[in-house]
Amino acid sequence: MVLTVSTEQDAVDIYGSLIASPLDPQVLKPAPSSSVAGYKQKAWRLVIPNLPSHRKWPHLQLGYDPASKLAQTLRIEFSPVDLGPQGMKSLHVNLISHIPDGWAYFQEQGRITMIEVTLDIEGIGMEDFHILPAQATASATYKRNGKLETLYLGKSKSNQTKIYDRGQKRISKGQGWSGPPTTRIERRLKLAKPIQLAALAGLPNPFADLKIITSAPGCPPEEEISNKAYLWSLFRDSVRVRNLNASLALLPTKKRAAYRKWLAKHSTSWWQPVDIWTHWPNVVAKSALLPNEPI
């Protein structure tokens, strides 16, 4: 979330609090800042006592003009799920020490420029499905010991979907996992038109166009009729080695269109993005992000 400091008095006060005055290390910890053209940048992590991992603490970045000694822009990044209601209260307390009205300043003036929405599908492993991406979608995979662990759709500098084995990711980090097979779907959106928090509940469904199909559809009838079922077998072997998108890209145009049409008929029964997204307004309402929620 980003904002432009709205008044000269706010610019003076924020600069004085964050740049010209000593900072309490129990509230703010220095952090790396990203490069932004136009202003000098400085960044911190906001200390959240109930959150042990400092990497999950909110990242606050200030753009300022050292010549005029005025704050110009503010950017804050965090996961409301990681913070929870108690963490949101700590966030407000920390911010209000340095920014007028604390979190309410962002609620009123901030604009969301990037958002990541995450779904966990319990009881479903990465081997239980395939993703049928839109035409010409870039894709990449990460495997361990020949087993698919992560699938990327789209490029990191634009909207991107990341699908991975949640349990295996935790195990690879030494965190352990005792739950059922769980696939996590992360949709990262860079909004061309930034929105206010008040509009967050109306965010269009970012999963609407994601097509998930069964892992092993049978041979297309036309291949059976023409005694070319072996072509489908070869295609499935290619999918196991590469991934569905990369394997489709190897086919001639006409064959690729026919195979995509056949695959699209084999959607999984458990993937219902329209129904899933009906819960989004309630998720937002419980997040403690919105202006009408007590901090």
N, C-alpha and C positions, 0 to 999 in steps of 0.2 A: 504494500500500500504506500502511495506517495502523496505528498501535498506540497503546495507552495505556501510559505508563511504569509498570512493574509494582511497583517498590519505592521507598520514600522515599529510600534511599541512591542509587539510580539517578537519581531526580529531582534530587537535590542535585548529583550529579556532572555530569549532562548540562547542567543550568542553568549551573553554574560554568564548564564548558568552552566552551559556545556563547555565553553571554550575558555572564558576568562576566570573561572572560579575553580578551586580544587574539587575533585569529584570523590564521592564516597565509594570505596571499592566494594562495599556491601550492597551497593545499588547498581553500579555500572563497572564493567570490566572492558578494557580496551580490546578492540577486535579489528581485523582487516577490513578495509573499505574498498568498494569497487570504484573504478574510474568513471567519472561523469564529466562531460565537457562543460566548461563555463564557471564552475565553482570549485574551491578547495573542499576536500571531503575528509570527514573523520567519523569513526564508527565505534560502537560499543555493544556488548552483550548485556541485556538487562537481567540481573540476578533474580532467579525464581527459586526460592528456598525449597519448595516441594518437588522440584524437578532436578534429580541428581545429575543428569547429563548436561554439561554446560553447552554442548553442541545444539541442544534443543531450546536454549534460552533465546528469547526474541533478539533479533539483530536490528539495532537502530543506527541509521546513518544520517549525518547532517551535512548539507551543502552550505557553505558560508563564504562571505567575502571578507578576507582579513583586512583589507584597506578600510572599508566602511564599518567593520566590526558588526555586521548584520547577518543573522541567519537567513537563508534563502529557501532551502528545501529540506524536507524530512522524508525519510523512507523507513518503513518498519516491515520486517518479515518474521513470521512465526507460524506455528501450527496450533490452531485452537484445540485440536484433539489432544496434543501433547500437554498443553497447559491445563486444560480443564477449568471448571469454575473458580477453584481456588487460585490457580495460576493467573487467571484473568484479573482477579482482585490484586494480586501482587504486581502484575503489569501496570495497572492503574496507579497503585501507590508509588511505584518507581517513577513512572512518567510524570506524575503531578509534581514531583520534586524539581523538575526541570522544564516542563512544558505547560502552558496555561490549560487548566481543566483536564490535564492528563489524557487518558484514553478518549475522553469526550471530544478533544480537539481533533483527533483522527476520525471519530465517528461523524463529525459534522463536516469536515473539510477534506478528508482523505479520499483518494480514488484507488480502487483495486485495479492493478495493471497485470497481475499474474495470480493464478489460483491453481491449486492442485487438489483434485477430488479423488478419494480413494475408496475402493470397494473390496471387501474380503468375501470370497466365495468358499465357504467351508464344505468339506467333503469332496472337493474337486481338485484333482492334481493336474499338473501341466500336460500329462500324457492322455488326459481324458477329452481333449478338444483340439480344434485348430481355429485360428483366426483367419477369416476371409476378408482381407483388407480391400479398400477401394482401389481402383485402377491407379497404377503409377505411384503407389505409396511406398516410400523407402522403408526398409525393414532391416533389422539386424538381430542376431541371436547370440546368446552366451550359453555354452554347454560345459558340463563338468562330467568327466568319465563317460562321454557320449550321451549324457542325459540332458535334455533341455531344461534350463533353469530360468532363463530370462529372455523375453521377446520385446524388442523395441519397434514401434511403428511411428514413422515421422522423424523429423530431425530435431535435435536438441534446441536449436535456435528458433524454432517455431512451435506449434502445438505438437505434443508428443504423447504417445501412450506407452506405458511400461507395464508388462505383465510378467509376474514371476512367482516362483514357489516361495511362499513366505517362511515356511518352516526351514527350508534348506538355507535361506539367507541368514536366518538367526543361527543355525548350526555353524555356518561358515564363519560367523563372527564370534563363535565360542559362547553363545548365549543359551544354547539348548532349546529344545522344542518337544513338547509332549502332547500337543494338540493333534487334531485330525488333519489330513491333507488339506491345505488351504492355498488357494490361488488369489493373489492380490492384483488388482487392476488399478493402476494410477493414471489419471488423465491430467496432464499439465497443459494449461491454457494461458497463452499470452494474449490479453484482450486488446484488440485493435481500438476499441472504444472503452476506455476505463469506466468503471461503474462505482457508484457510491455503495456504502454498506447497506443502506436502506433498500437497494435493488437486488441484493444478493439472493434472496429467496426466490426471485424470478429468473435466476440464471437458466438459460436454455439447457436442455439435457445434453451433456457432453458425451454420453454413451450411446445416443440414439442411433448413430451410424455404425457402431461396432457390431460386426456380424460374427457370431461364434457358432461353429458347426461341430458335428460329431467327429471323433478322431478317425473313424474308419468307414466312410461311406462305401457302399458296394459299387460294383462296376457300372458305368453308364450303359443303358440298354443298347444304344447304337454300336458300342464296342463289342458287346456280346453278339449282336446280330451279324456284324461283319467279321466275326472271328478274330477280333483284335483286342481281346481282354488282356493280353500280355502288355499292351501299351499302358493300361491303367495300373497294372502291377509295377511296371517300371516307374510310373509317375509317383506311386505311393512310396516306393523305395527312395526316390529323389526327395520327397517330402521329409522322410525320416532323417536324411543326411543334411538337407539345407534348411528348409522350412517351407510352408505352403506358398508364401508369396514369391520366394526366390524360384521355386520349382515351376510355378505358373509362368513366370517371366521367360523361362527357357522354351516354352511351347510356341509353335507357330500361331499367328493371330487367330485364325479360325478355330483351331483346337483349343486354344486358351479360353476363348469365349464360350465354347461348348462345355468345357470342364467347369468354368466358373458358374455357369447356369445350373449345372448338375449339383455342384457343391452347395449352392445357395438354397437348394431344396432340403438340406439336411441340418437345419438349425437345431441346437440343443433345446430341450424342454425347460431347462433351469435358467436360461438366460432370457429375461424379460425386462429390458431396459426401461420401457415406459412405466411398468409397474414399480420398478425399483426407484425411479426418480420421483414418484409421488411422495416419498418420505423426505425428500430434500428440504422442503420448507420447515418441517419439524426439527430436522438436524440443525438448521440455521437458528431456529428459535431457542434451542437448548445450548447454543454455543457461547452465550454471554457476550456476543460481539455487537449486538444491535443497540441503538440508542434507548429503546424502551425497556431494556433489561437492566435491573439494578446491578451495580458493580460491587 
